[in-house]
Amino acid sequence: MHVRDLTQYLAELSENNNRAWFVMNKPRYDILRAEFLELVIRLIAEISKFDPAVAACNPKKALFRINRDMRFSHDKSPYKTHFSASITASGLKKPSQGGGPAYYFHIDASGTLLVAGGEYMPPSDRLRAIRRHIVDDAGGFGKLLKNKKLMGTYGDLQTEGQLTRPPKGFDADLPHIEYIKLKNFIVWKEQHLKKMLSDELEKELVSSFKDALPLVGWLRQIKTPIEE
């Protein structure tokens, strides 16, 4: 994949976020989209070496559409200014569809790479199941928080949207209560691509996803009520 061509295209799209420009530059988009798909195909193959559960993930379905959902947004820009993909064992991208824990990444118009692993904004029944599993598997969750590769690469679980008080049904003195307050169970990191080549990007993604495996694996143990 030509990383510089992709970031240049996204930068121009961010300055010309309208249908006329997009249609005029559709050939560029089609080429970049195909290259991005090839990257995702290779990533699934590489991730499958340490996480065989994702081997059946459909790479085409792993890609997110570039069209934005504008129905509930004040921002009426029709297109996203990043390319993104979510690789899951279920093959489903969205948590609301039961996608489960994912390996996610995107490249944006500023040339920033975001790499993540875990579950972002799981639906309410899934969120309750994760919180309950923290209580039931306090020892296992404690070991997860001490995993050197996971924490060394990502730091800690993201606290975006964290509750100020314990959720209903959970006592304030429970072990790991600050994590029980989380609404997302995900790690992520960002870095600027600069002059990173395609093969370097692929290696960086594979290495980062491998370090996220402990969290993905722990979340995958959890069954939501509908799955039981």
PyRosetta script that sets phi, psi and omega in degrees:
from pyrosetta import init, pose_from_sequence

init()
pose = pose_from_sequence("MHVRDLTQYLAELSENNNRAWFVMNKPRYDILRAEFLELVIRLIAEISKFDPAVAACNPKKALFRINRDMRFSHDKSPYKTHFSASITASGLKKPSQGGGPAYYFHIDASGTLLVAGGEYMPPSDRLRAIRRHIVDDAGGFGKLLKNKKLMGTYGDLQTEGQLTRPPKGFDADLPHIEYIKLKNFIVWKEQHLKKMLSDELEKELVSSFKDALPLVGWLRQIKTPIEE")
pose.set_psi(1, 136.6)
pose.set_omega(1, 179.4)
pose.set_phi(2, -86.1)
pose.set_psi(2, 95.8)
pose.set_omega(2, -174.0)
pose.set_phi(3, -60.7)
pose.set_psi(3, -44.6)
pose.set_omega(3, -178.0)
pose.set_phi(4, -64.4)
pose.set_psi(4, -38.5)
pose.set_omega(4, 178.0)
pose.set_phi(5, -64.1)
pose.set_psi(5, -38.8)
pose.set_omega(5, -179.8)
pose.set_phi(6, -65.5)
pose.set_psi(6, -48.4)
pose.set_omega(6, -178.3)
pose.set_phi(7, -66.4)
pose.set_psi(7, -34.3)
pose.set_omega(7, 176.7)
pose.set_phi(8, -64.4)
pose.set_psi(8, -44.2)
pose.set_omega(8, 178.6)
pose.set_phi(9, -61.3)
pose.set_psi(9, -46.5)
pose.set_omega(9, -178.8)
pose.set_phi(10, -64.8)
pose.set_psi(10, -35.9)
pose.set_omega(10, 177.4)
pose.set_phi(11, -64.3)
pose.set_psi(11, -42.1)
pose.set_omega(11, 178.3)
pose.set_phi(12, -67.7)
pose.set_psi(12, -38.5)
pose.set_omega(12, 178.2)
pose.set_phi(13, -63.2)
pose.set_psi(13, -38.2)
pose.set_omega(13, 179.8)
pose.set_phi(14, -64.7)
pose.set_psi(14, -26.3)
pose.set_omega(14, 178.3)
pose.set_phi(15, -89.0)
pose.set_psi(15, -15.2)
pose.set_omega(15, -175.9)
pose.set_phi(16, -137.2)
pose.set_psi(16, 55.9)
pose.set_omega(16, -173.1)
pose.set_phi(17, -82.7)
pose.set_psi(17, 76.8)
pose.set_omega(17, 179.4)
pose.set_phi(18, -149.8)
pose.set_psi(18, 161.2)
pose.set_omega(18, -173.0)
pose.set_phi(19, -66.6)
pose.set_psi(19, -37.6)
pose.set_omega(19, -178.0)
pose.set_phi(20, -60.4)
pose.set_psi(20, -46.3)
pose.set_omega(20, 179.6)
pose.set_phi(21, -65.9)
pose.set_psi(21, -41.2)
pose.set_omega(21, -178.4)
pose.set_phi(22, -62.0)
pose.set_psi(22, -44.7)
pose.set_omega(22, 180.0)
pose.set_phi(23, -63.7)
pose.set_psi(23, -41.9)
pose.set_omega(23, -179.5)
pose.set_phi(24, -63.3)
pose.set_psi(24, -32.0)
pose.set_omega(24, -178.0)
pose.set_phi(25, -104.1)
pose.set_psi(25, 18.1)
pose.set_omega(25, -178.2)
pose.set_phi(26, -57.8)
pose.set_psi(26, -39.3)
pose.set_omega(26, 178.2)
pose.set_phi(27, -58.7)
pose.set_psi(27, -38.4)
pose.set_omega(27, 177.2)
pose.set_phi(28, -64.0)
pose.set_psi(28, -45.1)
pose.set_omega(28, 180.0)
pose.set_phi(29, -59.8)
pose.set_psi(29, -45.4)
pose.set_omega(29, -177.4)
pose.set_phi(30, -60.9)
pose.set_psi(30, -40.6)
pose.set_omega(30, 179.4)
pose.set_phi(31, -66.3)
pose.set_psi(31, -46.7)
pose.set_omega(31, -179.0)
pose.set_phi(32, -66.1)
pose.set_psi(32, -38.0)
pose.set_omega(32, 178.1)
pose.set_phi(33, -63.5)
pose.set_psi(33, -42.0)
pose.set_omega(33, 178.6)
pose.set_phi(34, -64.6)
pose.set_psi(34, -39.5)
pose.set_omega(34, 178.2)
pose.set_phi(35, -66.8)
pose.set_psi(35, -39.2)
pose.set_omega(35, 179.1)
pose.set_phi(36, -65.3)
pose.set_psi(36, -39.8)
pose.set_omega(36, 177.4)
pose.set_phi(37, -62.0)
pose.set_psi(37, -41.7)
pose.set_omega(37, 178.5)
pose.set_phi(38, -62.2)
pose.set_psi(38, -38.1)
pose.set_omega(38, 176.4)
pose.set_phi(39, -62.0)
pose.set_psi(39, -44.7)
pose.set_omega(39, -179.6)
pose.set_phi(40, -64.4)
pose.set_psi(40, -38.2)
pose.set_omega(40, 177.0)
pose.set_phi(41, -59.5)
pose.set_psi(41, -45.4)
pose.set_omega(41, 179.5)
pose.set_phi(42, -67.2)
pose.set_psi(42, -37.8)
pose.set_omega(42, 179.4)
pose.set_phi(43, -63.2)
pose.set_psi(43, -43.4)
pose.set_omega(43, 179.0)
pose.set_phi(44, -59.7)
pose.set_psi(44, -42.0)
pose.set_omega(44, 179.0)
pose.set_phi(45, -63.0)
pose.set_psi(45, -41.3)
pose.set_omega(45, -178.5)
pose.set_phi(46, -73.7)
pose.set_psi(46, -42.1)
pose.set_omega(46, 178.7)
pose.set_phi(47, -62.9)
pose.set_psi(47, -35.6)
pose.set_omega(47, -178.6)
pose.set_phi(48, -61.5)
pose.set_psi(48, -20.6)
pose.set_omega(48, 179.5)
pose.set_phi(49, -69.0)
pose.set_psi(49, -31.1)
pose.set_omega(49, 177.2)
pose.set_phi(50, -111.8)
pose.set_psi(50, -12.1)
pose.set_omega(50, 176.6)
pose.set_phi(51, -139.4)
pose.set_psi(51, 80.4)
pose.set_omega(51, -176.0)
pose.set_phi(52, -58.2)
pose.set_psi(52, -18.1)
pose.set_omega(52, -177.0)
pose.set_phi(53, -62.1)
pose.set_psi(53, -23.8)
pose.set_omega(53, -176.9)
pose.set_phi(54, -93.6)
pose.set_psi(54, 3.0)
pose.set_omega(54, -174.5)
pose.set_phi(55, -57.9)
pose.set_psi(55, -31.8)
pose.set_omega(55, -176.7)
pose.set_phi(56, -90.5)
pose.set_psi(56, 4.0)
pose.set_omega(56, -179.8)
pose.set_phi(57, -62.2)
pose.set_psi(57, 128.7)
pose.set_omega(57, 179.1)
pose.set_phi(58, -77.4)
pose.set_psi(58, 114.4)
pose.set_omega(58, -175.6)
pose.set_phi(59, -61.7)
pose.set_psi(59, -33.0)
pose.set_omega(59, 179.5)
pose.set_phi(60, -67.0)
pose.set_psi(60, -36.9)
pose.set_omega(60, 179.0)
pose.set_phi(61, -78.4)
pose.set_psi(61, -16.6)
pose.set_omega(61, 178.3)
pose.set_phi(62, -73.8)
pose.set_psi(62, -23.5)
pose.set_omega(62, -179.3)
pose.set_phi(63, -78.9)
pose.set_psi(63, 140.0)
pose.set_omega(63, 173.7)
pose.set_phi(64, -87.4)
pose.set_psi(64, 148.1)
pose.set_omega(64, 176.6)
pose.set_phi(65, -69.0)
pose.set_psi(65, 152.5)
pose.set_omega(65, 178.1)
pose.set_phi(66, -83.5)
pose.set_psi(66, -18.6)
pose.set_omega(66, 179.0)
pose.set_phi(67, -72.4)
pose.set_psi(67, 134.6)
pose.set_omega(67, 178.6)
pose.set_phi(68, -86.0)
pose.set_psi(68, 148.8)
pose.set_omega(68, 171.6)
pose.set_phi(69, -87.5)
pose.set_psi(69, 106.3)
pose.set_omega(69, -173.3)
pose.set_phi(70, -98.1)
pose.set_psi(70, 3.2)
pose.set_omega(70, -172.8)
pose.set_phi(71, -59.5)
pose.set_psi(71, -38.2)
pose.set_omega(71, -175.4)
pose.set_phi(72, -117.7)
pose.set_psi(72, 23.4)
pose.set_omega(72, -176.4)
pose.set_phi(73, -119.5)
pose.set_psi(73, 140.8)
pose.set_omega(73, 174.2)
pose.set_phi(74, -73.3)
pose.set_psi(74, -25.2)
pose.set_omega(74, 177.5)
pose.set_phi(75, -81.3)
pose.set_psi(75, 114.0)
pose.set_omega(75, -176.3)
pose.set_phi(76, -99.4)
pose.set_psi(76, 17.3)
pose.set_omega(76, 174.3)
pose.set_phi(77, -62.2)
pose.set_psi(77, 128.6)
pose.set_omega(77, -172.1)
pose.set_phi(78, -76.3)
pose.set_psi(78, -18.3)
pose.set_omega(78, -172.4)
pose.set_phi(79, -125.9)
pose.set_psi(79, 145.2)
pose.set_omega(79, 172.0)
pose.set_phi(80, -72.9)
pose.set_psi(80, 151.6)
pose.set_omega(80, 178.7)
pose.set_phi(81, -108.7)
pose.set_psi(81, 36.2)
pose.set_omega(81, 172.9)
pose.set_phi(82, -150.1)
pose.set_psi(82, 156.0)
pose.set_omega(82, 171.3)
pose.set_phi(83, -102.8)
pose.set_psi(83, 134.6)
pose.set_omega(83, -175.5)
pose.set_phi(84, -145.1)
pose.set_psi(84, 158.8)
pose.set_omega(84, 178.1)
pose.set_phi(85, -151.8)
pose.set_psi(85, 150.9)
pose.set_omega(85, 179.3)
pose.set_phi(86, -132.8)
pose.set_psi(86, 115.9)
pose.set_omega(86, -176.2)
pose.set_phi(87, -102.3)
pose.set_psi(87, 119.1)
pose.set_omega(87, -176.7)
pose.set_phi(88, -132.2)
pose.set_psi(88, 161.7)
pose.set_omega(88, 176.7)
pose.set_phi(89, -69.4)
pose.set_psi(89, -33.1)
pose.set_omega(89, -178.5)
pose.set_phi(90, -77.9)
pose.set_psi(90, -21.2)
pose.set_omega(90, -174.9)
pose.set_phi(91, 84.2)
pose.set_psi(91, -2.1)
pose.set_omega(91, 179.8)
pose.set_phi(92, -99.5)
pose.set_psi(92, 135.8)
pose.set_omega(92, -176.2)
pose.set_phi(93, -82.7)
pose.set_psi(93, -44.5)
pose.set_omega(93, -168.3)
pose.set_phi(94, -85.9)
pose.set_psi(94, 133.6)
pose.set_omega(94, 176.3)
pose.set_phi(95, -56.3)
pose.set_psi(95, -35.5)
pose.set_omega(95, -178.7)
pose.set_phi(96, -64.7)
pose.set_psi(96, -20.0)
pose.set_omega(96, 178.9)
pose.set_phi(97, -95.3)
pose.set_psi(97, 3.4)
pose.set_omega(97, -178.3)
pose.set_phi(98, 84.6)
pose.set_psi(98, 29.2)
pose.set_omega(98, -177.3)
pose.set_phi(99, -63.7)
pose.set_psi(99, -30.9)
pose.set_omega(99, -179.9)
pose.set_phi(100, 75.3)
pose.set_psi(100, -170.2)
pose.set_omega(100, -177.3)
pose.set_phi(101, -62.9)
pose.set_psi(101, 145.1)
pose.set_omega(101, -172.3)
pose.set_phi(102, -135.4)
pose.set_psi(102, 158.5)
pose.set_omega(102, 165.2)
pose.set_phi(103, -103.7)
pose.set_psi(103, 115.4)
pose.set_omega(103, -173.1)
pose.set_phi(104, -122.3)
pose.set_psi(104, 146.4)
pose.set_omega(104, 170.3)
pose.set_phi(105, -153.0)
pose.set_psi(105, 154.6)
pose.set_omega(105, 170.8)
pose.set_phi(106, -147.8)
pose.set_psi(106, 156.8)
pose.set_omega(106, 176.1)
pose.set_phi(107, -121.6)
pose.set_psi(107, 127.2)
pose.set_omega(107, -174.9)
pose.set_phi(108, -110.4)
pose.set_psi(108, -178.5)
pose.set_omega(108, -173.8)
pose.set_phi(109, -65.6)
pose.set_psi(109, -23.3)
pose.set_omega(109, 179.2)
pose.set_phi(110, -85.0)
pose.set_psi(110, -1.6)
pose.set_omega(110, -177.7)
pose.set_phi(111, 83.0)
pose.set_psi(111, 22.3)
pose.set_omega(111, 179.2)
pose.set_phi(112, -95.3)
pose.set_psi(112, 134.6)
pose.set_omega(112, 175.4)
pose.set_phi(113, -102.4)
pose.set_psi(113, 124.9)
pose.set_omega(113, 173.3)
pose.set_phi(114, -111.3)
pose.set_psi(114, 128.2)
pose.set_omega(114, 179.2)
pose.set_phi(115, -121.7)
pose.set_psi(115, 134.2)
pose.set_omega(115, -175.4)
pose.set_phi(116, -144.6)
pose.set_psi(116, 160.0)
pose.set_omega(116, 174.6)
pose.set_phi(117, -148.5)
pose.set_psi(117, 138.1)
pose.set_omega(117, -179.9)
pose.set_phi(118, 127.6)
pose.set_psi(118, -150.3)
pose.set_omega(118, -178.5)
pose.set_phi(119, -126.5)
pose.set_psi(119, 126.3)
pose.set_omega(119, -179.4)
pose.set_phi(120, -107.6)
pose.set_psi(120, 121.9)
pose.set_omega(120, 178.7)
pose.set_phi(121, 51.4)
pose.set_psi(121, 58.2)
pose.set_omega(121, 175.9)
pose.set_phi(122, -64.8)
pose.set_psi(122, 150.6)
pose.set_omega(122, 178.1)
pose.set_phi(123, -62.9)
pose.set_psi(123, 165.6)
pose.set_omega(123, -169.5)
pose.set_phi(124, -58.3)
pose.set_psi(124, -41.0)
pose.set_omega(124, -178.9)
pose.set_phi(125, -68.1)
pose.set_psi(125, -37.4)
pose.set_omega(125, 177.7)
pose.set_phi(126, -69.2)
pose.set_psi(126, -40.4)
pose.set_omega(126, 179.4)
pose.set_phi(127, -61.1)
pose.set_psi(127, -43.2)
pose.set_omega(127, 178.0)
pose.set_phi(128, -62.6)
pose.set_psi(128, -40.2)
pose.set_omega(128, -179.6)
pose.set_phi(129, -64.9)
pose.set_psi(129, -39.2)
pose.set_omega(129, 178.6)
pose.set_phi(130, -66.0)
pose.set_psi(130, -45.8)
pose.set_omega(130, 179.6)
pose.set_phi(131, -61.4)
pose.set_psi(131, -42.0)
pose.set_omega(131, 179.5)
pose.set_phi(132, -64.9)
pose.set_psi(132, -35.0)
pose.set_omega(132, -179.6)
pose.set_phi(133, -69.5)
pose.set_psi(133, -31.5)
pose.set_omega(133, 175.4)
pose.set_phi(134, -61.5)
pose.set_psi(134, -39.8)
pose.set_omega(134, 178.6)
pose.set_phi(135, -68.8)
pose.set_psi(135, -47.3)
pose.set_omega(135, -175.6)
pose.set_phi(136, -71.4)
pose.set_psi(136, -27.6)
pose.set_omega(136, -178.3)
pose.set_phi(137, -121.7)
pose.set_psi(137, 49.9)
pose.set_omega(137, -176.7)
pose.set_phi(138, -58.3)
pose.set_psi(138, -38.4)
pose.set_omega(138, -179.9)
pose.set_phi(139, -67.1)
pose.set_psi(139, -45.2)
pose.set_omega(139, 179.2)
pose.set_phi(140, -64.9)
pose.set_psi(140, -38.8)
pose.set_omega(140, 178.4)
pose.set_phi(141, -67.8)
pose.set_psi(141, -36.4)
pose.set_omega(141, 177.2)
pose.set_phi(142, -62.3)
pose.set_psi(142, -40.8)
pose.set_omega(142, 176.9)
pose.set_phi(143, -64.1)
pose.set_psi(143, -38.3)
pose.set_omega(143, 178.3)
pose.set_phi(144, -59.4)
pose.set_psi(144, -42.0)
pose.set_omega(144, -178.5)
pose.set_phi(145, -69.2)
pose.set_psi(145, -15.6)
pose.set_omega(145, 178.9)
pose.set_phi(146, -102.2)
pose.set_psi(146, 3.7)
pose.set_omega(146, -179.5)
pose.set_phi(147, -65.0)
pose.set_psi(147, 119.5)
pose.set_omega(147, -172.0)
pose.set_phi(148, -65.5)
pose.set_psi(148, -41.4)
pose.set_omega(148, -177.9)
pose.set_phi(149, -70.3)
pose.set_psi(149, -43.7)
pose.set_omega(149, 179.1)
pose.set_phi(150, -61.0)
pose.set_psi(150, -52.9)
pose.set_omega(150, -176.8)
pose.set_phi(151, -73.4)
pose.set_psi(151, -31.7)
pose.set_omega(151, 178.9)
pose.set_phi(152, -67.4)
pose.set_psi(152, -33.9)
pose.set_omega(152, -179.7)
pose.set_phi(153, -83.9)
pose.set_psi(153, -39.9)
pose.set_omega(153, -171.1)
pose.set_phi(154, -111.9)
pose.set_psi(154, -16.5)
pose.set_omega(154, -179.8)
pose.set_phi(155, 93.4)
pose.set_psi(155, -72.2)
pose.set_omega(155, -179.1)
pose.set_phi(156, -166.9)
pose.set_psi(156, 173.9)
pose.set_omega(156, 174.6)
pose.set_phi(157, -65.4)
pose.set_psi(157, 145.7)
pose.set_omega(157, 179.8)
pose.set_phi(158, -71.2)
pose.set_psi(158, 141.7)
pose.set_omega(158, -175.7)
pose.set_phi(159, -105.3)
pose.set_psi(159, 11.6)
pose.set_omega(159, 179.8)
pose.set_phi(160, -55.8)
pose.set_psi(160, 126.0)
pose.set_omega(160, 178.1)
pose.set_phi(161, 79.1)
pose.set_psi(161, 8.4)
pose.set_omega(161, -177.3)
pose.set_phi(162, -59.2)
pose.set_psi(162, 138.0)
pose.set_omega(162, 178.8)
pose.set_phi(163, -69.4)
pose.set_psi(163, 151.7)
pose.set_omega(163, 176.1)
pose.set_phi(164, -85.6)
pose.set_psi(164, -24.1)
pose.set_omega(164, 178.7)
pose.set_phi(165, -123.3)
pose.set_psi(165, 158.4)
pose.set_omega(165, 177.6)
pose.set_phi(166, -59.3)
pose.set_psi(166, 143.2)
pose.set_omega(166, 176.9)
pose.set_phi(167, -65.9)
pose.set_psi(167, 159.0)
pose.set_omega(167, -178.2)
pose.set_phi(168, -56.9)
pose.set_psi(168, 131.3)
pose.set_omega(168, 178.5)
pose.set_phi(169, 93.8)
pose.set_psi(169, 1.4)
pose.set_omega(169, -179.2)
pose.set_phi(170, -125.1)
pose.set_psi(170, 123.6)
pose.set_omega(170, -178.6)
pose.set_phi(171, -73.9)
pose.set_psi(171, 149.1)
pose.set_omega(171, -176.5)
pose.set_phi(172, -67.6)
pose.set_psi(172, -21.4)
pose.set_omega(172, -176.9)
pose.set_phi(173, -95.1)
pose.set_psi(173, 10.8)
pose.set_omega(173, 178.5)
pose.set_phi(174, -68.1)
pose.set_psi(174, 147.1)
pose.set_omega(174, 173.2)
pose.set_phi(175, -58.8)
pose.set_psi(175, 143.2)
pose.set_omega(175, 177.4)
pose.set_phi(176, 62.6)
pose.set_psi(176, 29.6)
pose.set_omega(176, -175.8)
pose.set_phi(177, -60.4)
pose.set_psi(177, -32.6)
pose.set_omega(177, 179.5)
pose.set_phi(178, -64.8)
pose.set_psi(178, -30.7)
pose.set_omega(178, 177.4)
pose.set_phi(179, -80.4)
pose.set_psi(179, -30.8)
pose.set_omega(179, 176.0)
pose.set_phi(180, -63.8)
pose.set_psi(180, -27.4)
pose.set_omega(180, 178.8)
pose.set_phi(181, -74.3)
pose.set_psi(181, -10.9)
pose.set_omega(181, -177.4)
pose.set_phi(182, -68.2)
pose.set_psi(182, 150.3)
pose.set_omega(182, 173.1)
pose.set_phi(183, -104.3)
pose.set_psi(183, -15.7)
pose.set_omega(183, 176.9)
pose.set_phi(184, -125.3)
pose.set_psi(184, 143.2)
pose.set_omega(184, 177.6)
pose.set_phi(185, -122.8)
pose.set_psi(185, 78.3)
pose.set_omega(185, -169.6)
pose.set_phi(186, -147.5)
pose.set_psi(186, 149.0)
pose.set_omega(186, 170.8)
pose.set_phi(187, -115.7)
pose.set_psi(187, 148.1)
pose.set_omega(187, 173.3)
pose.set_phi(188, -154.4)
pose.set_psi(188, 162.0)
pose.set_omega(188, 176.1)
pose.set_phi(189, -145.0)
pose.set_psi(189, 156.9)
pose.set_omega(189, 179.4)
pose.set_phi(190, -126.9)
pose.set_psi(190, 148.1)
pose.set_omega(190, 173.8)
pose.set_phi(191, -154.8)
pose.set_psi(191, 153.3)
pose.set_omega(191, 178.7)
pose.set_phi(192, -84.9)
pose.set_psi(192, 135.7)
pose.set_omega(192, -176.4)
pose.set_phi(193, -69.3)
pose.set_psi(193, -31.6)
pose.set_omega(193, -178.4)
pose.set_phi(194, 51.0)
pose.set_psi(194, -117.5)
pose.set_omega(194, -178.1)
pose.set_phi(195, -107.9)
pose.set_psi(195, 29.9)
pose.set_omega(195, -178.2)
pose.set_phi(196, -63.0)
pose.set_psi(196, 132.0)
pose.set_omega(196, 178.3)
pose.set_phi(197, -85.9)
pose.set_psi(197, 166.2)
pose.set_omega(197, -175.8)
pose.set_phi(198, -58.4)
pose.set_psi(198, -45.4)
pose.set_omega(198, -178.4)
pose.set_phi(199, -68.1)
pose.set_psi(199, -32.0)
pose.set_omega(199, 176.9)
pose.set_phi(200, -69.1)
pose.set_psi(200, -38.6)
pose.set_omega(200, 177.5)
pose.set_phi(201, -62.1)
pose.set_psi(201, -45.8)
pose.set_omega(201, -179.3)
pose.set_phi(202, -61.5)
pose.set_psi(202, -43.7)
pose.set_omega(202, 179.3)
pose.set_phi(203, -63.8)
pose.set_psi(203, -41.2)
pose.set_omega(203, 179.4)
pose.set_phi(204, -62.3)
pose.set_psi(204, -43.2)
pose.set_omega(204, -179.8)
pose.set_phi(205, -65.3)
pose.set_psi(205, -47.3)
pose.set_omega(205, -178.8)
pose.set_phi(206, -61.1)
pose.set_psi(206, -45.6)
pose.set_omega(206, 179.8)
pose.set_phi(207, -61.8)
pose.set_psi(207, -43.3)
pose.set_omega(207, -179.0)
pose.set_phi(208, -67.8)
pose.set_psi(208, -40.4)
pose.set_omega(208, 178.5)
pose.set_phi(209, -65.6)
pose.set_psi(209, -37.2)
pose.set_omega(209, 178.5)
pose.set_phi(210, -62.8)
pose.set_psi(210, -37.7)
pose.set_omega(210, 179.0)
pose.set_phi(211, -70.9)
pose.set_psi(211, -21.1)
pose.set_omega(211, 178.0)
pose.set_phi(212, -86.6)
pose.set_psi(212, -8.5)
pose.set_omega(212, -176.4)
pose.set_phi(213, -54.8)
pose.set_psi(213, -41.5)
pose.set_omega(213, -179.6)
pose.set_phi(214, -56.3)
pose.set_psi(214, -40.6)
pose.set_omega(214, 178.8)
pose.set_phi(215, -70.7)
pose.set_psi(215, -45.3)
pose.set_omega(215, 178.9)
pose.set_phi(216, -59.0)
pose.set_psi(216, -44.3)
pose.set_omega(216, 179.8)
pose.set_phi(217, -64.8)
pose.set_psi(217, -40.3)
pose.set_omega(217, 179.6)
pose.set_phi(218, -64.7)
pose.set_psi(218, -43.2)
pose.set_omega(218, 179.3)
pose.set_phi(219, -66.6)
pose.set_psi(219, -32.8)
pose.set_omega(219, -177.7)
pose.set_phi(220, -68.9)
pose.set_psi(220, -19.0)
pose.set_omega(220, 177.4)
pose.set_phi(221, -69.1)
pose.set_psi(221, -22.4)
pose.set_omega(221, -170.1)
pose.set_phi(222, -84.9)
pose.set_psi(222, 129.1)
pose.set_omega(222, 176.1)
pose.set_phi(223, -104.8)
pose.set_psi(223, 128.9)
pose.set_omega(223, 174.6)
pose.set_phi(224, -79.9)
pose.set_psi(224, 159.0)
pose.set_omega(224, -176.2)
pose.set_phi(225, -52.3)
pose.set_psi(225, -35.9)
pose.set_omega(225, -177.5)
pose.set_phi(226, -69.4)
pose.set_psi(226, -21.8)
pose.set_omega(226, -178.3)
pose.set_phi(227, -88.4)
pose.set_psi(227, -14.1)
pose.set_omega(227, -173.7)
pose.set_phi(228, -82.5)
pose.dump_pdb("model.pdb")
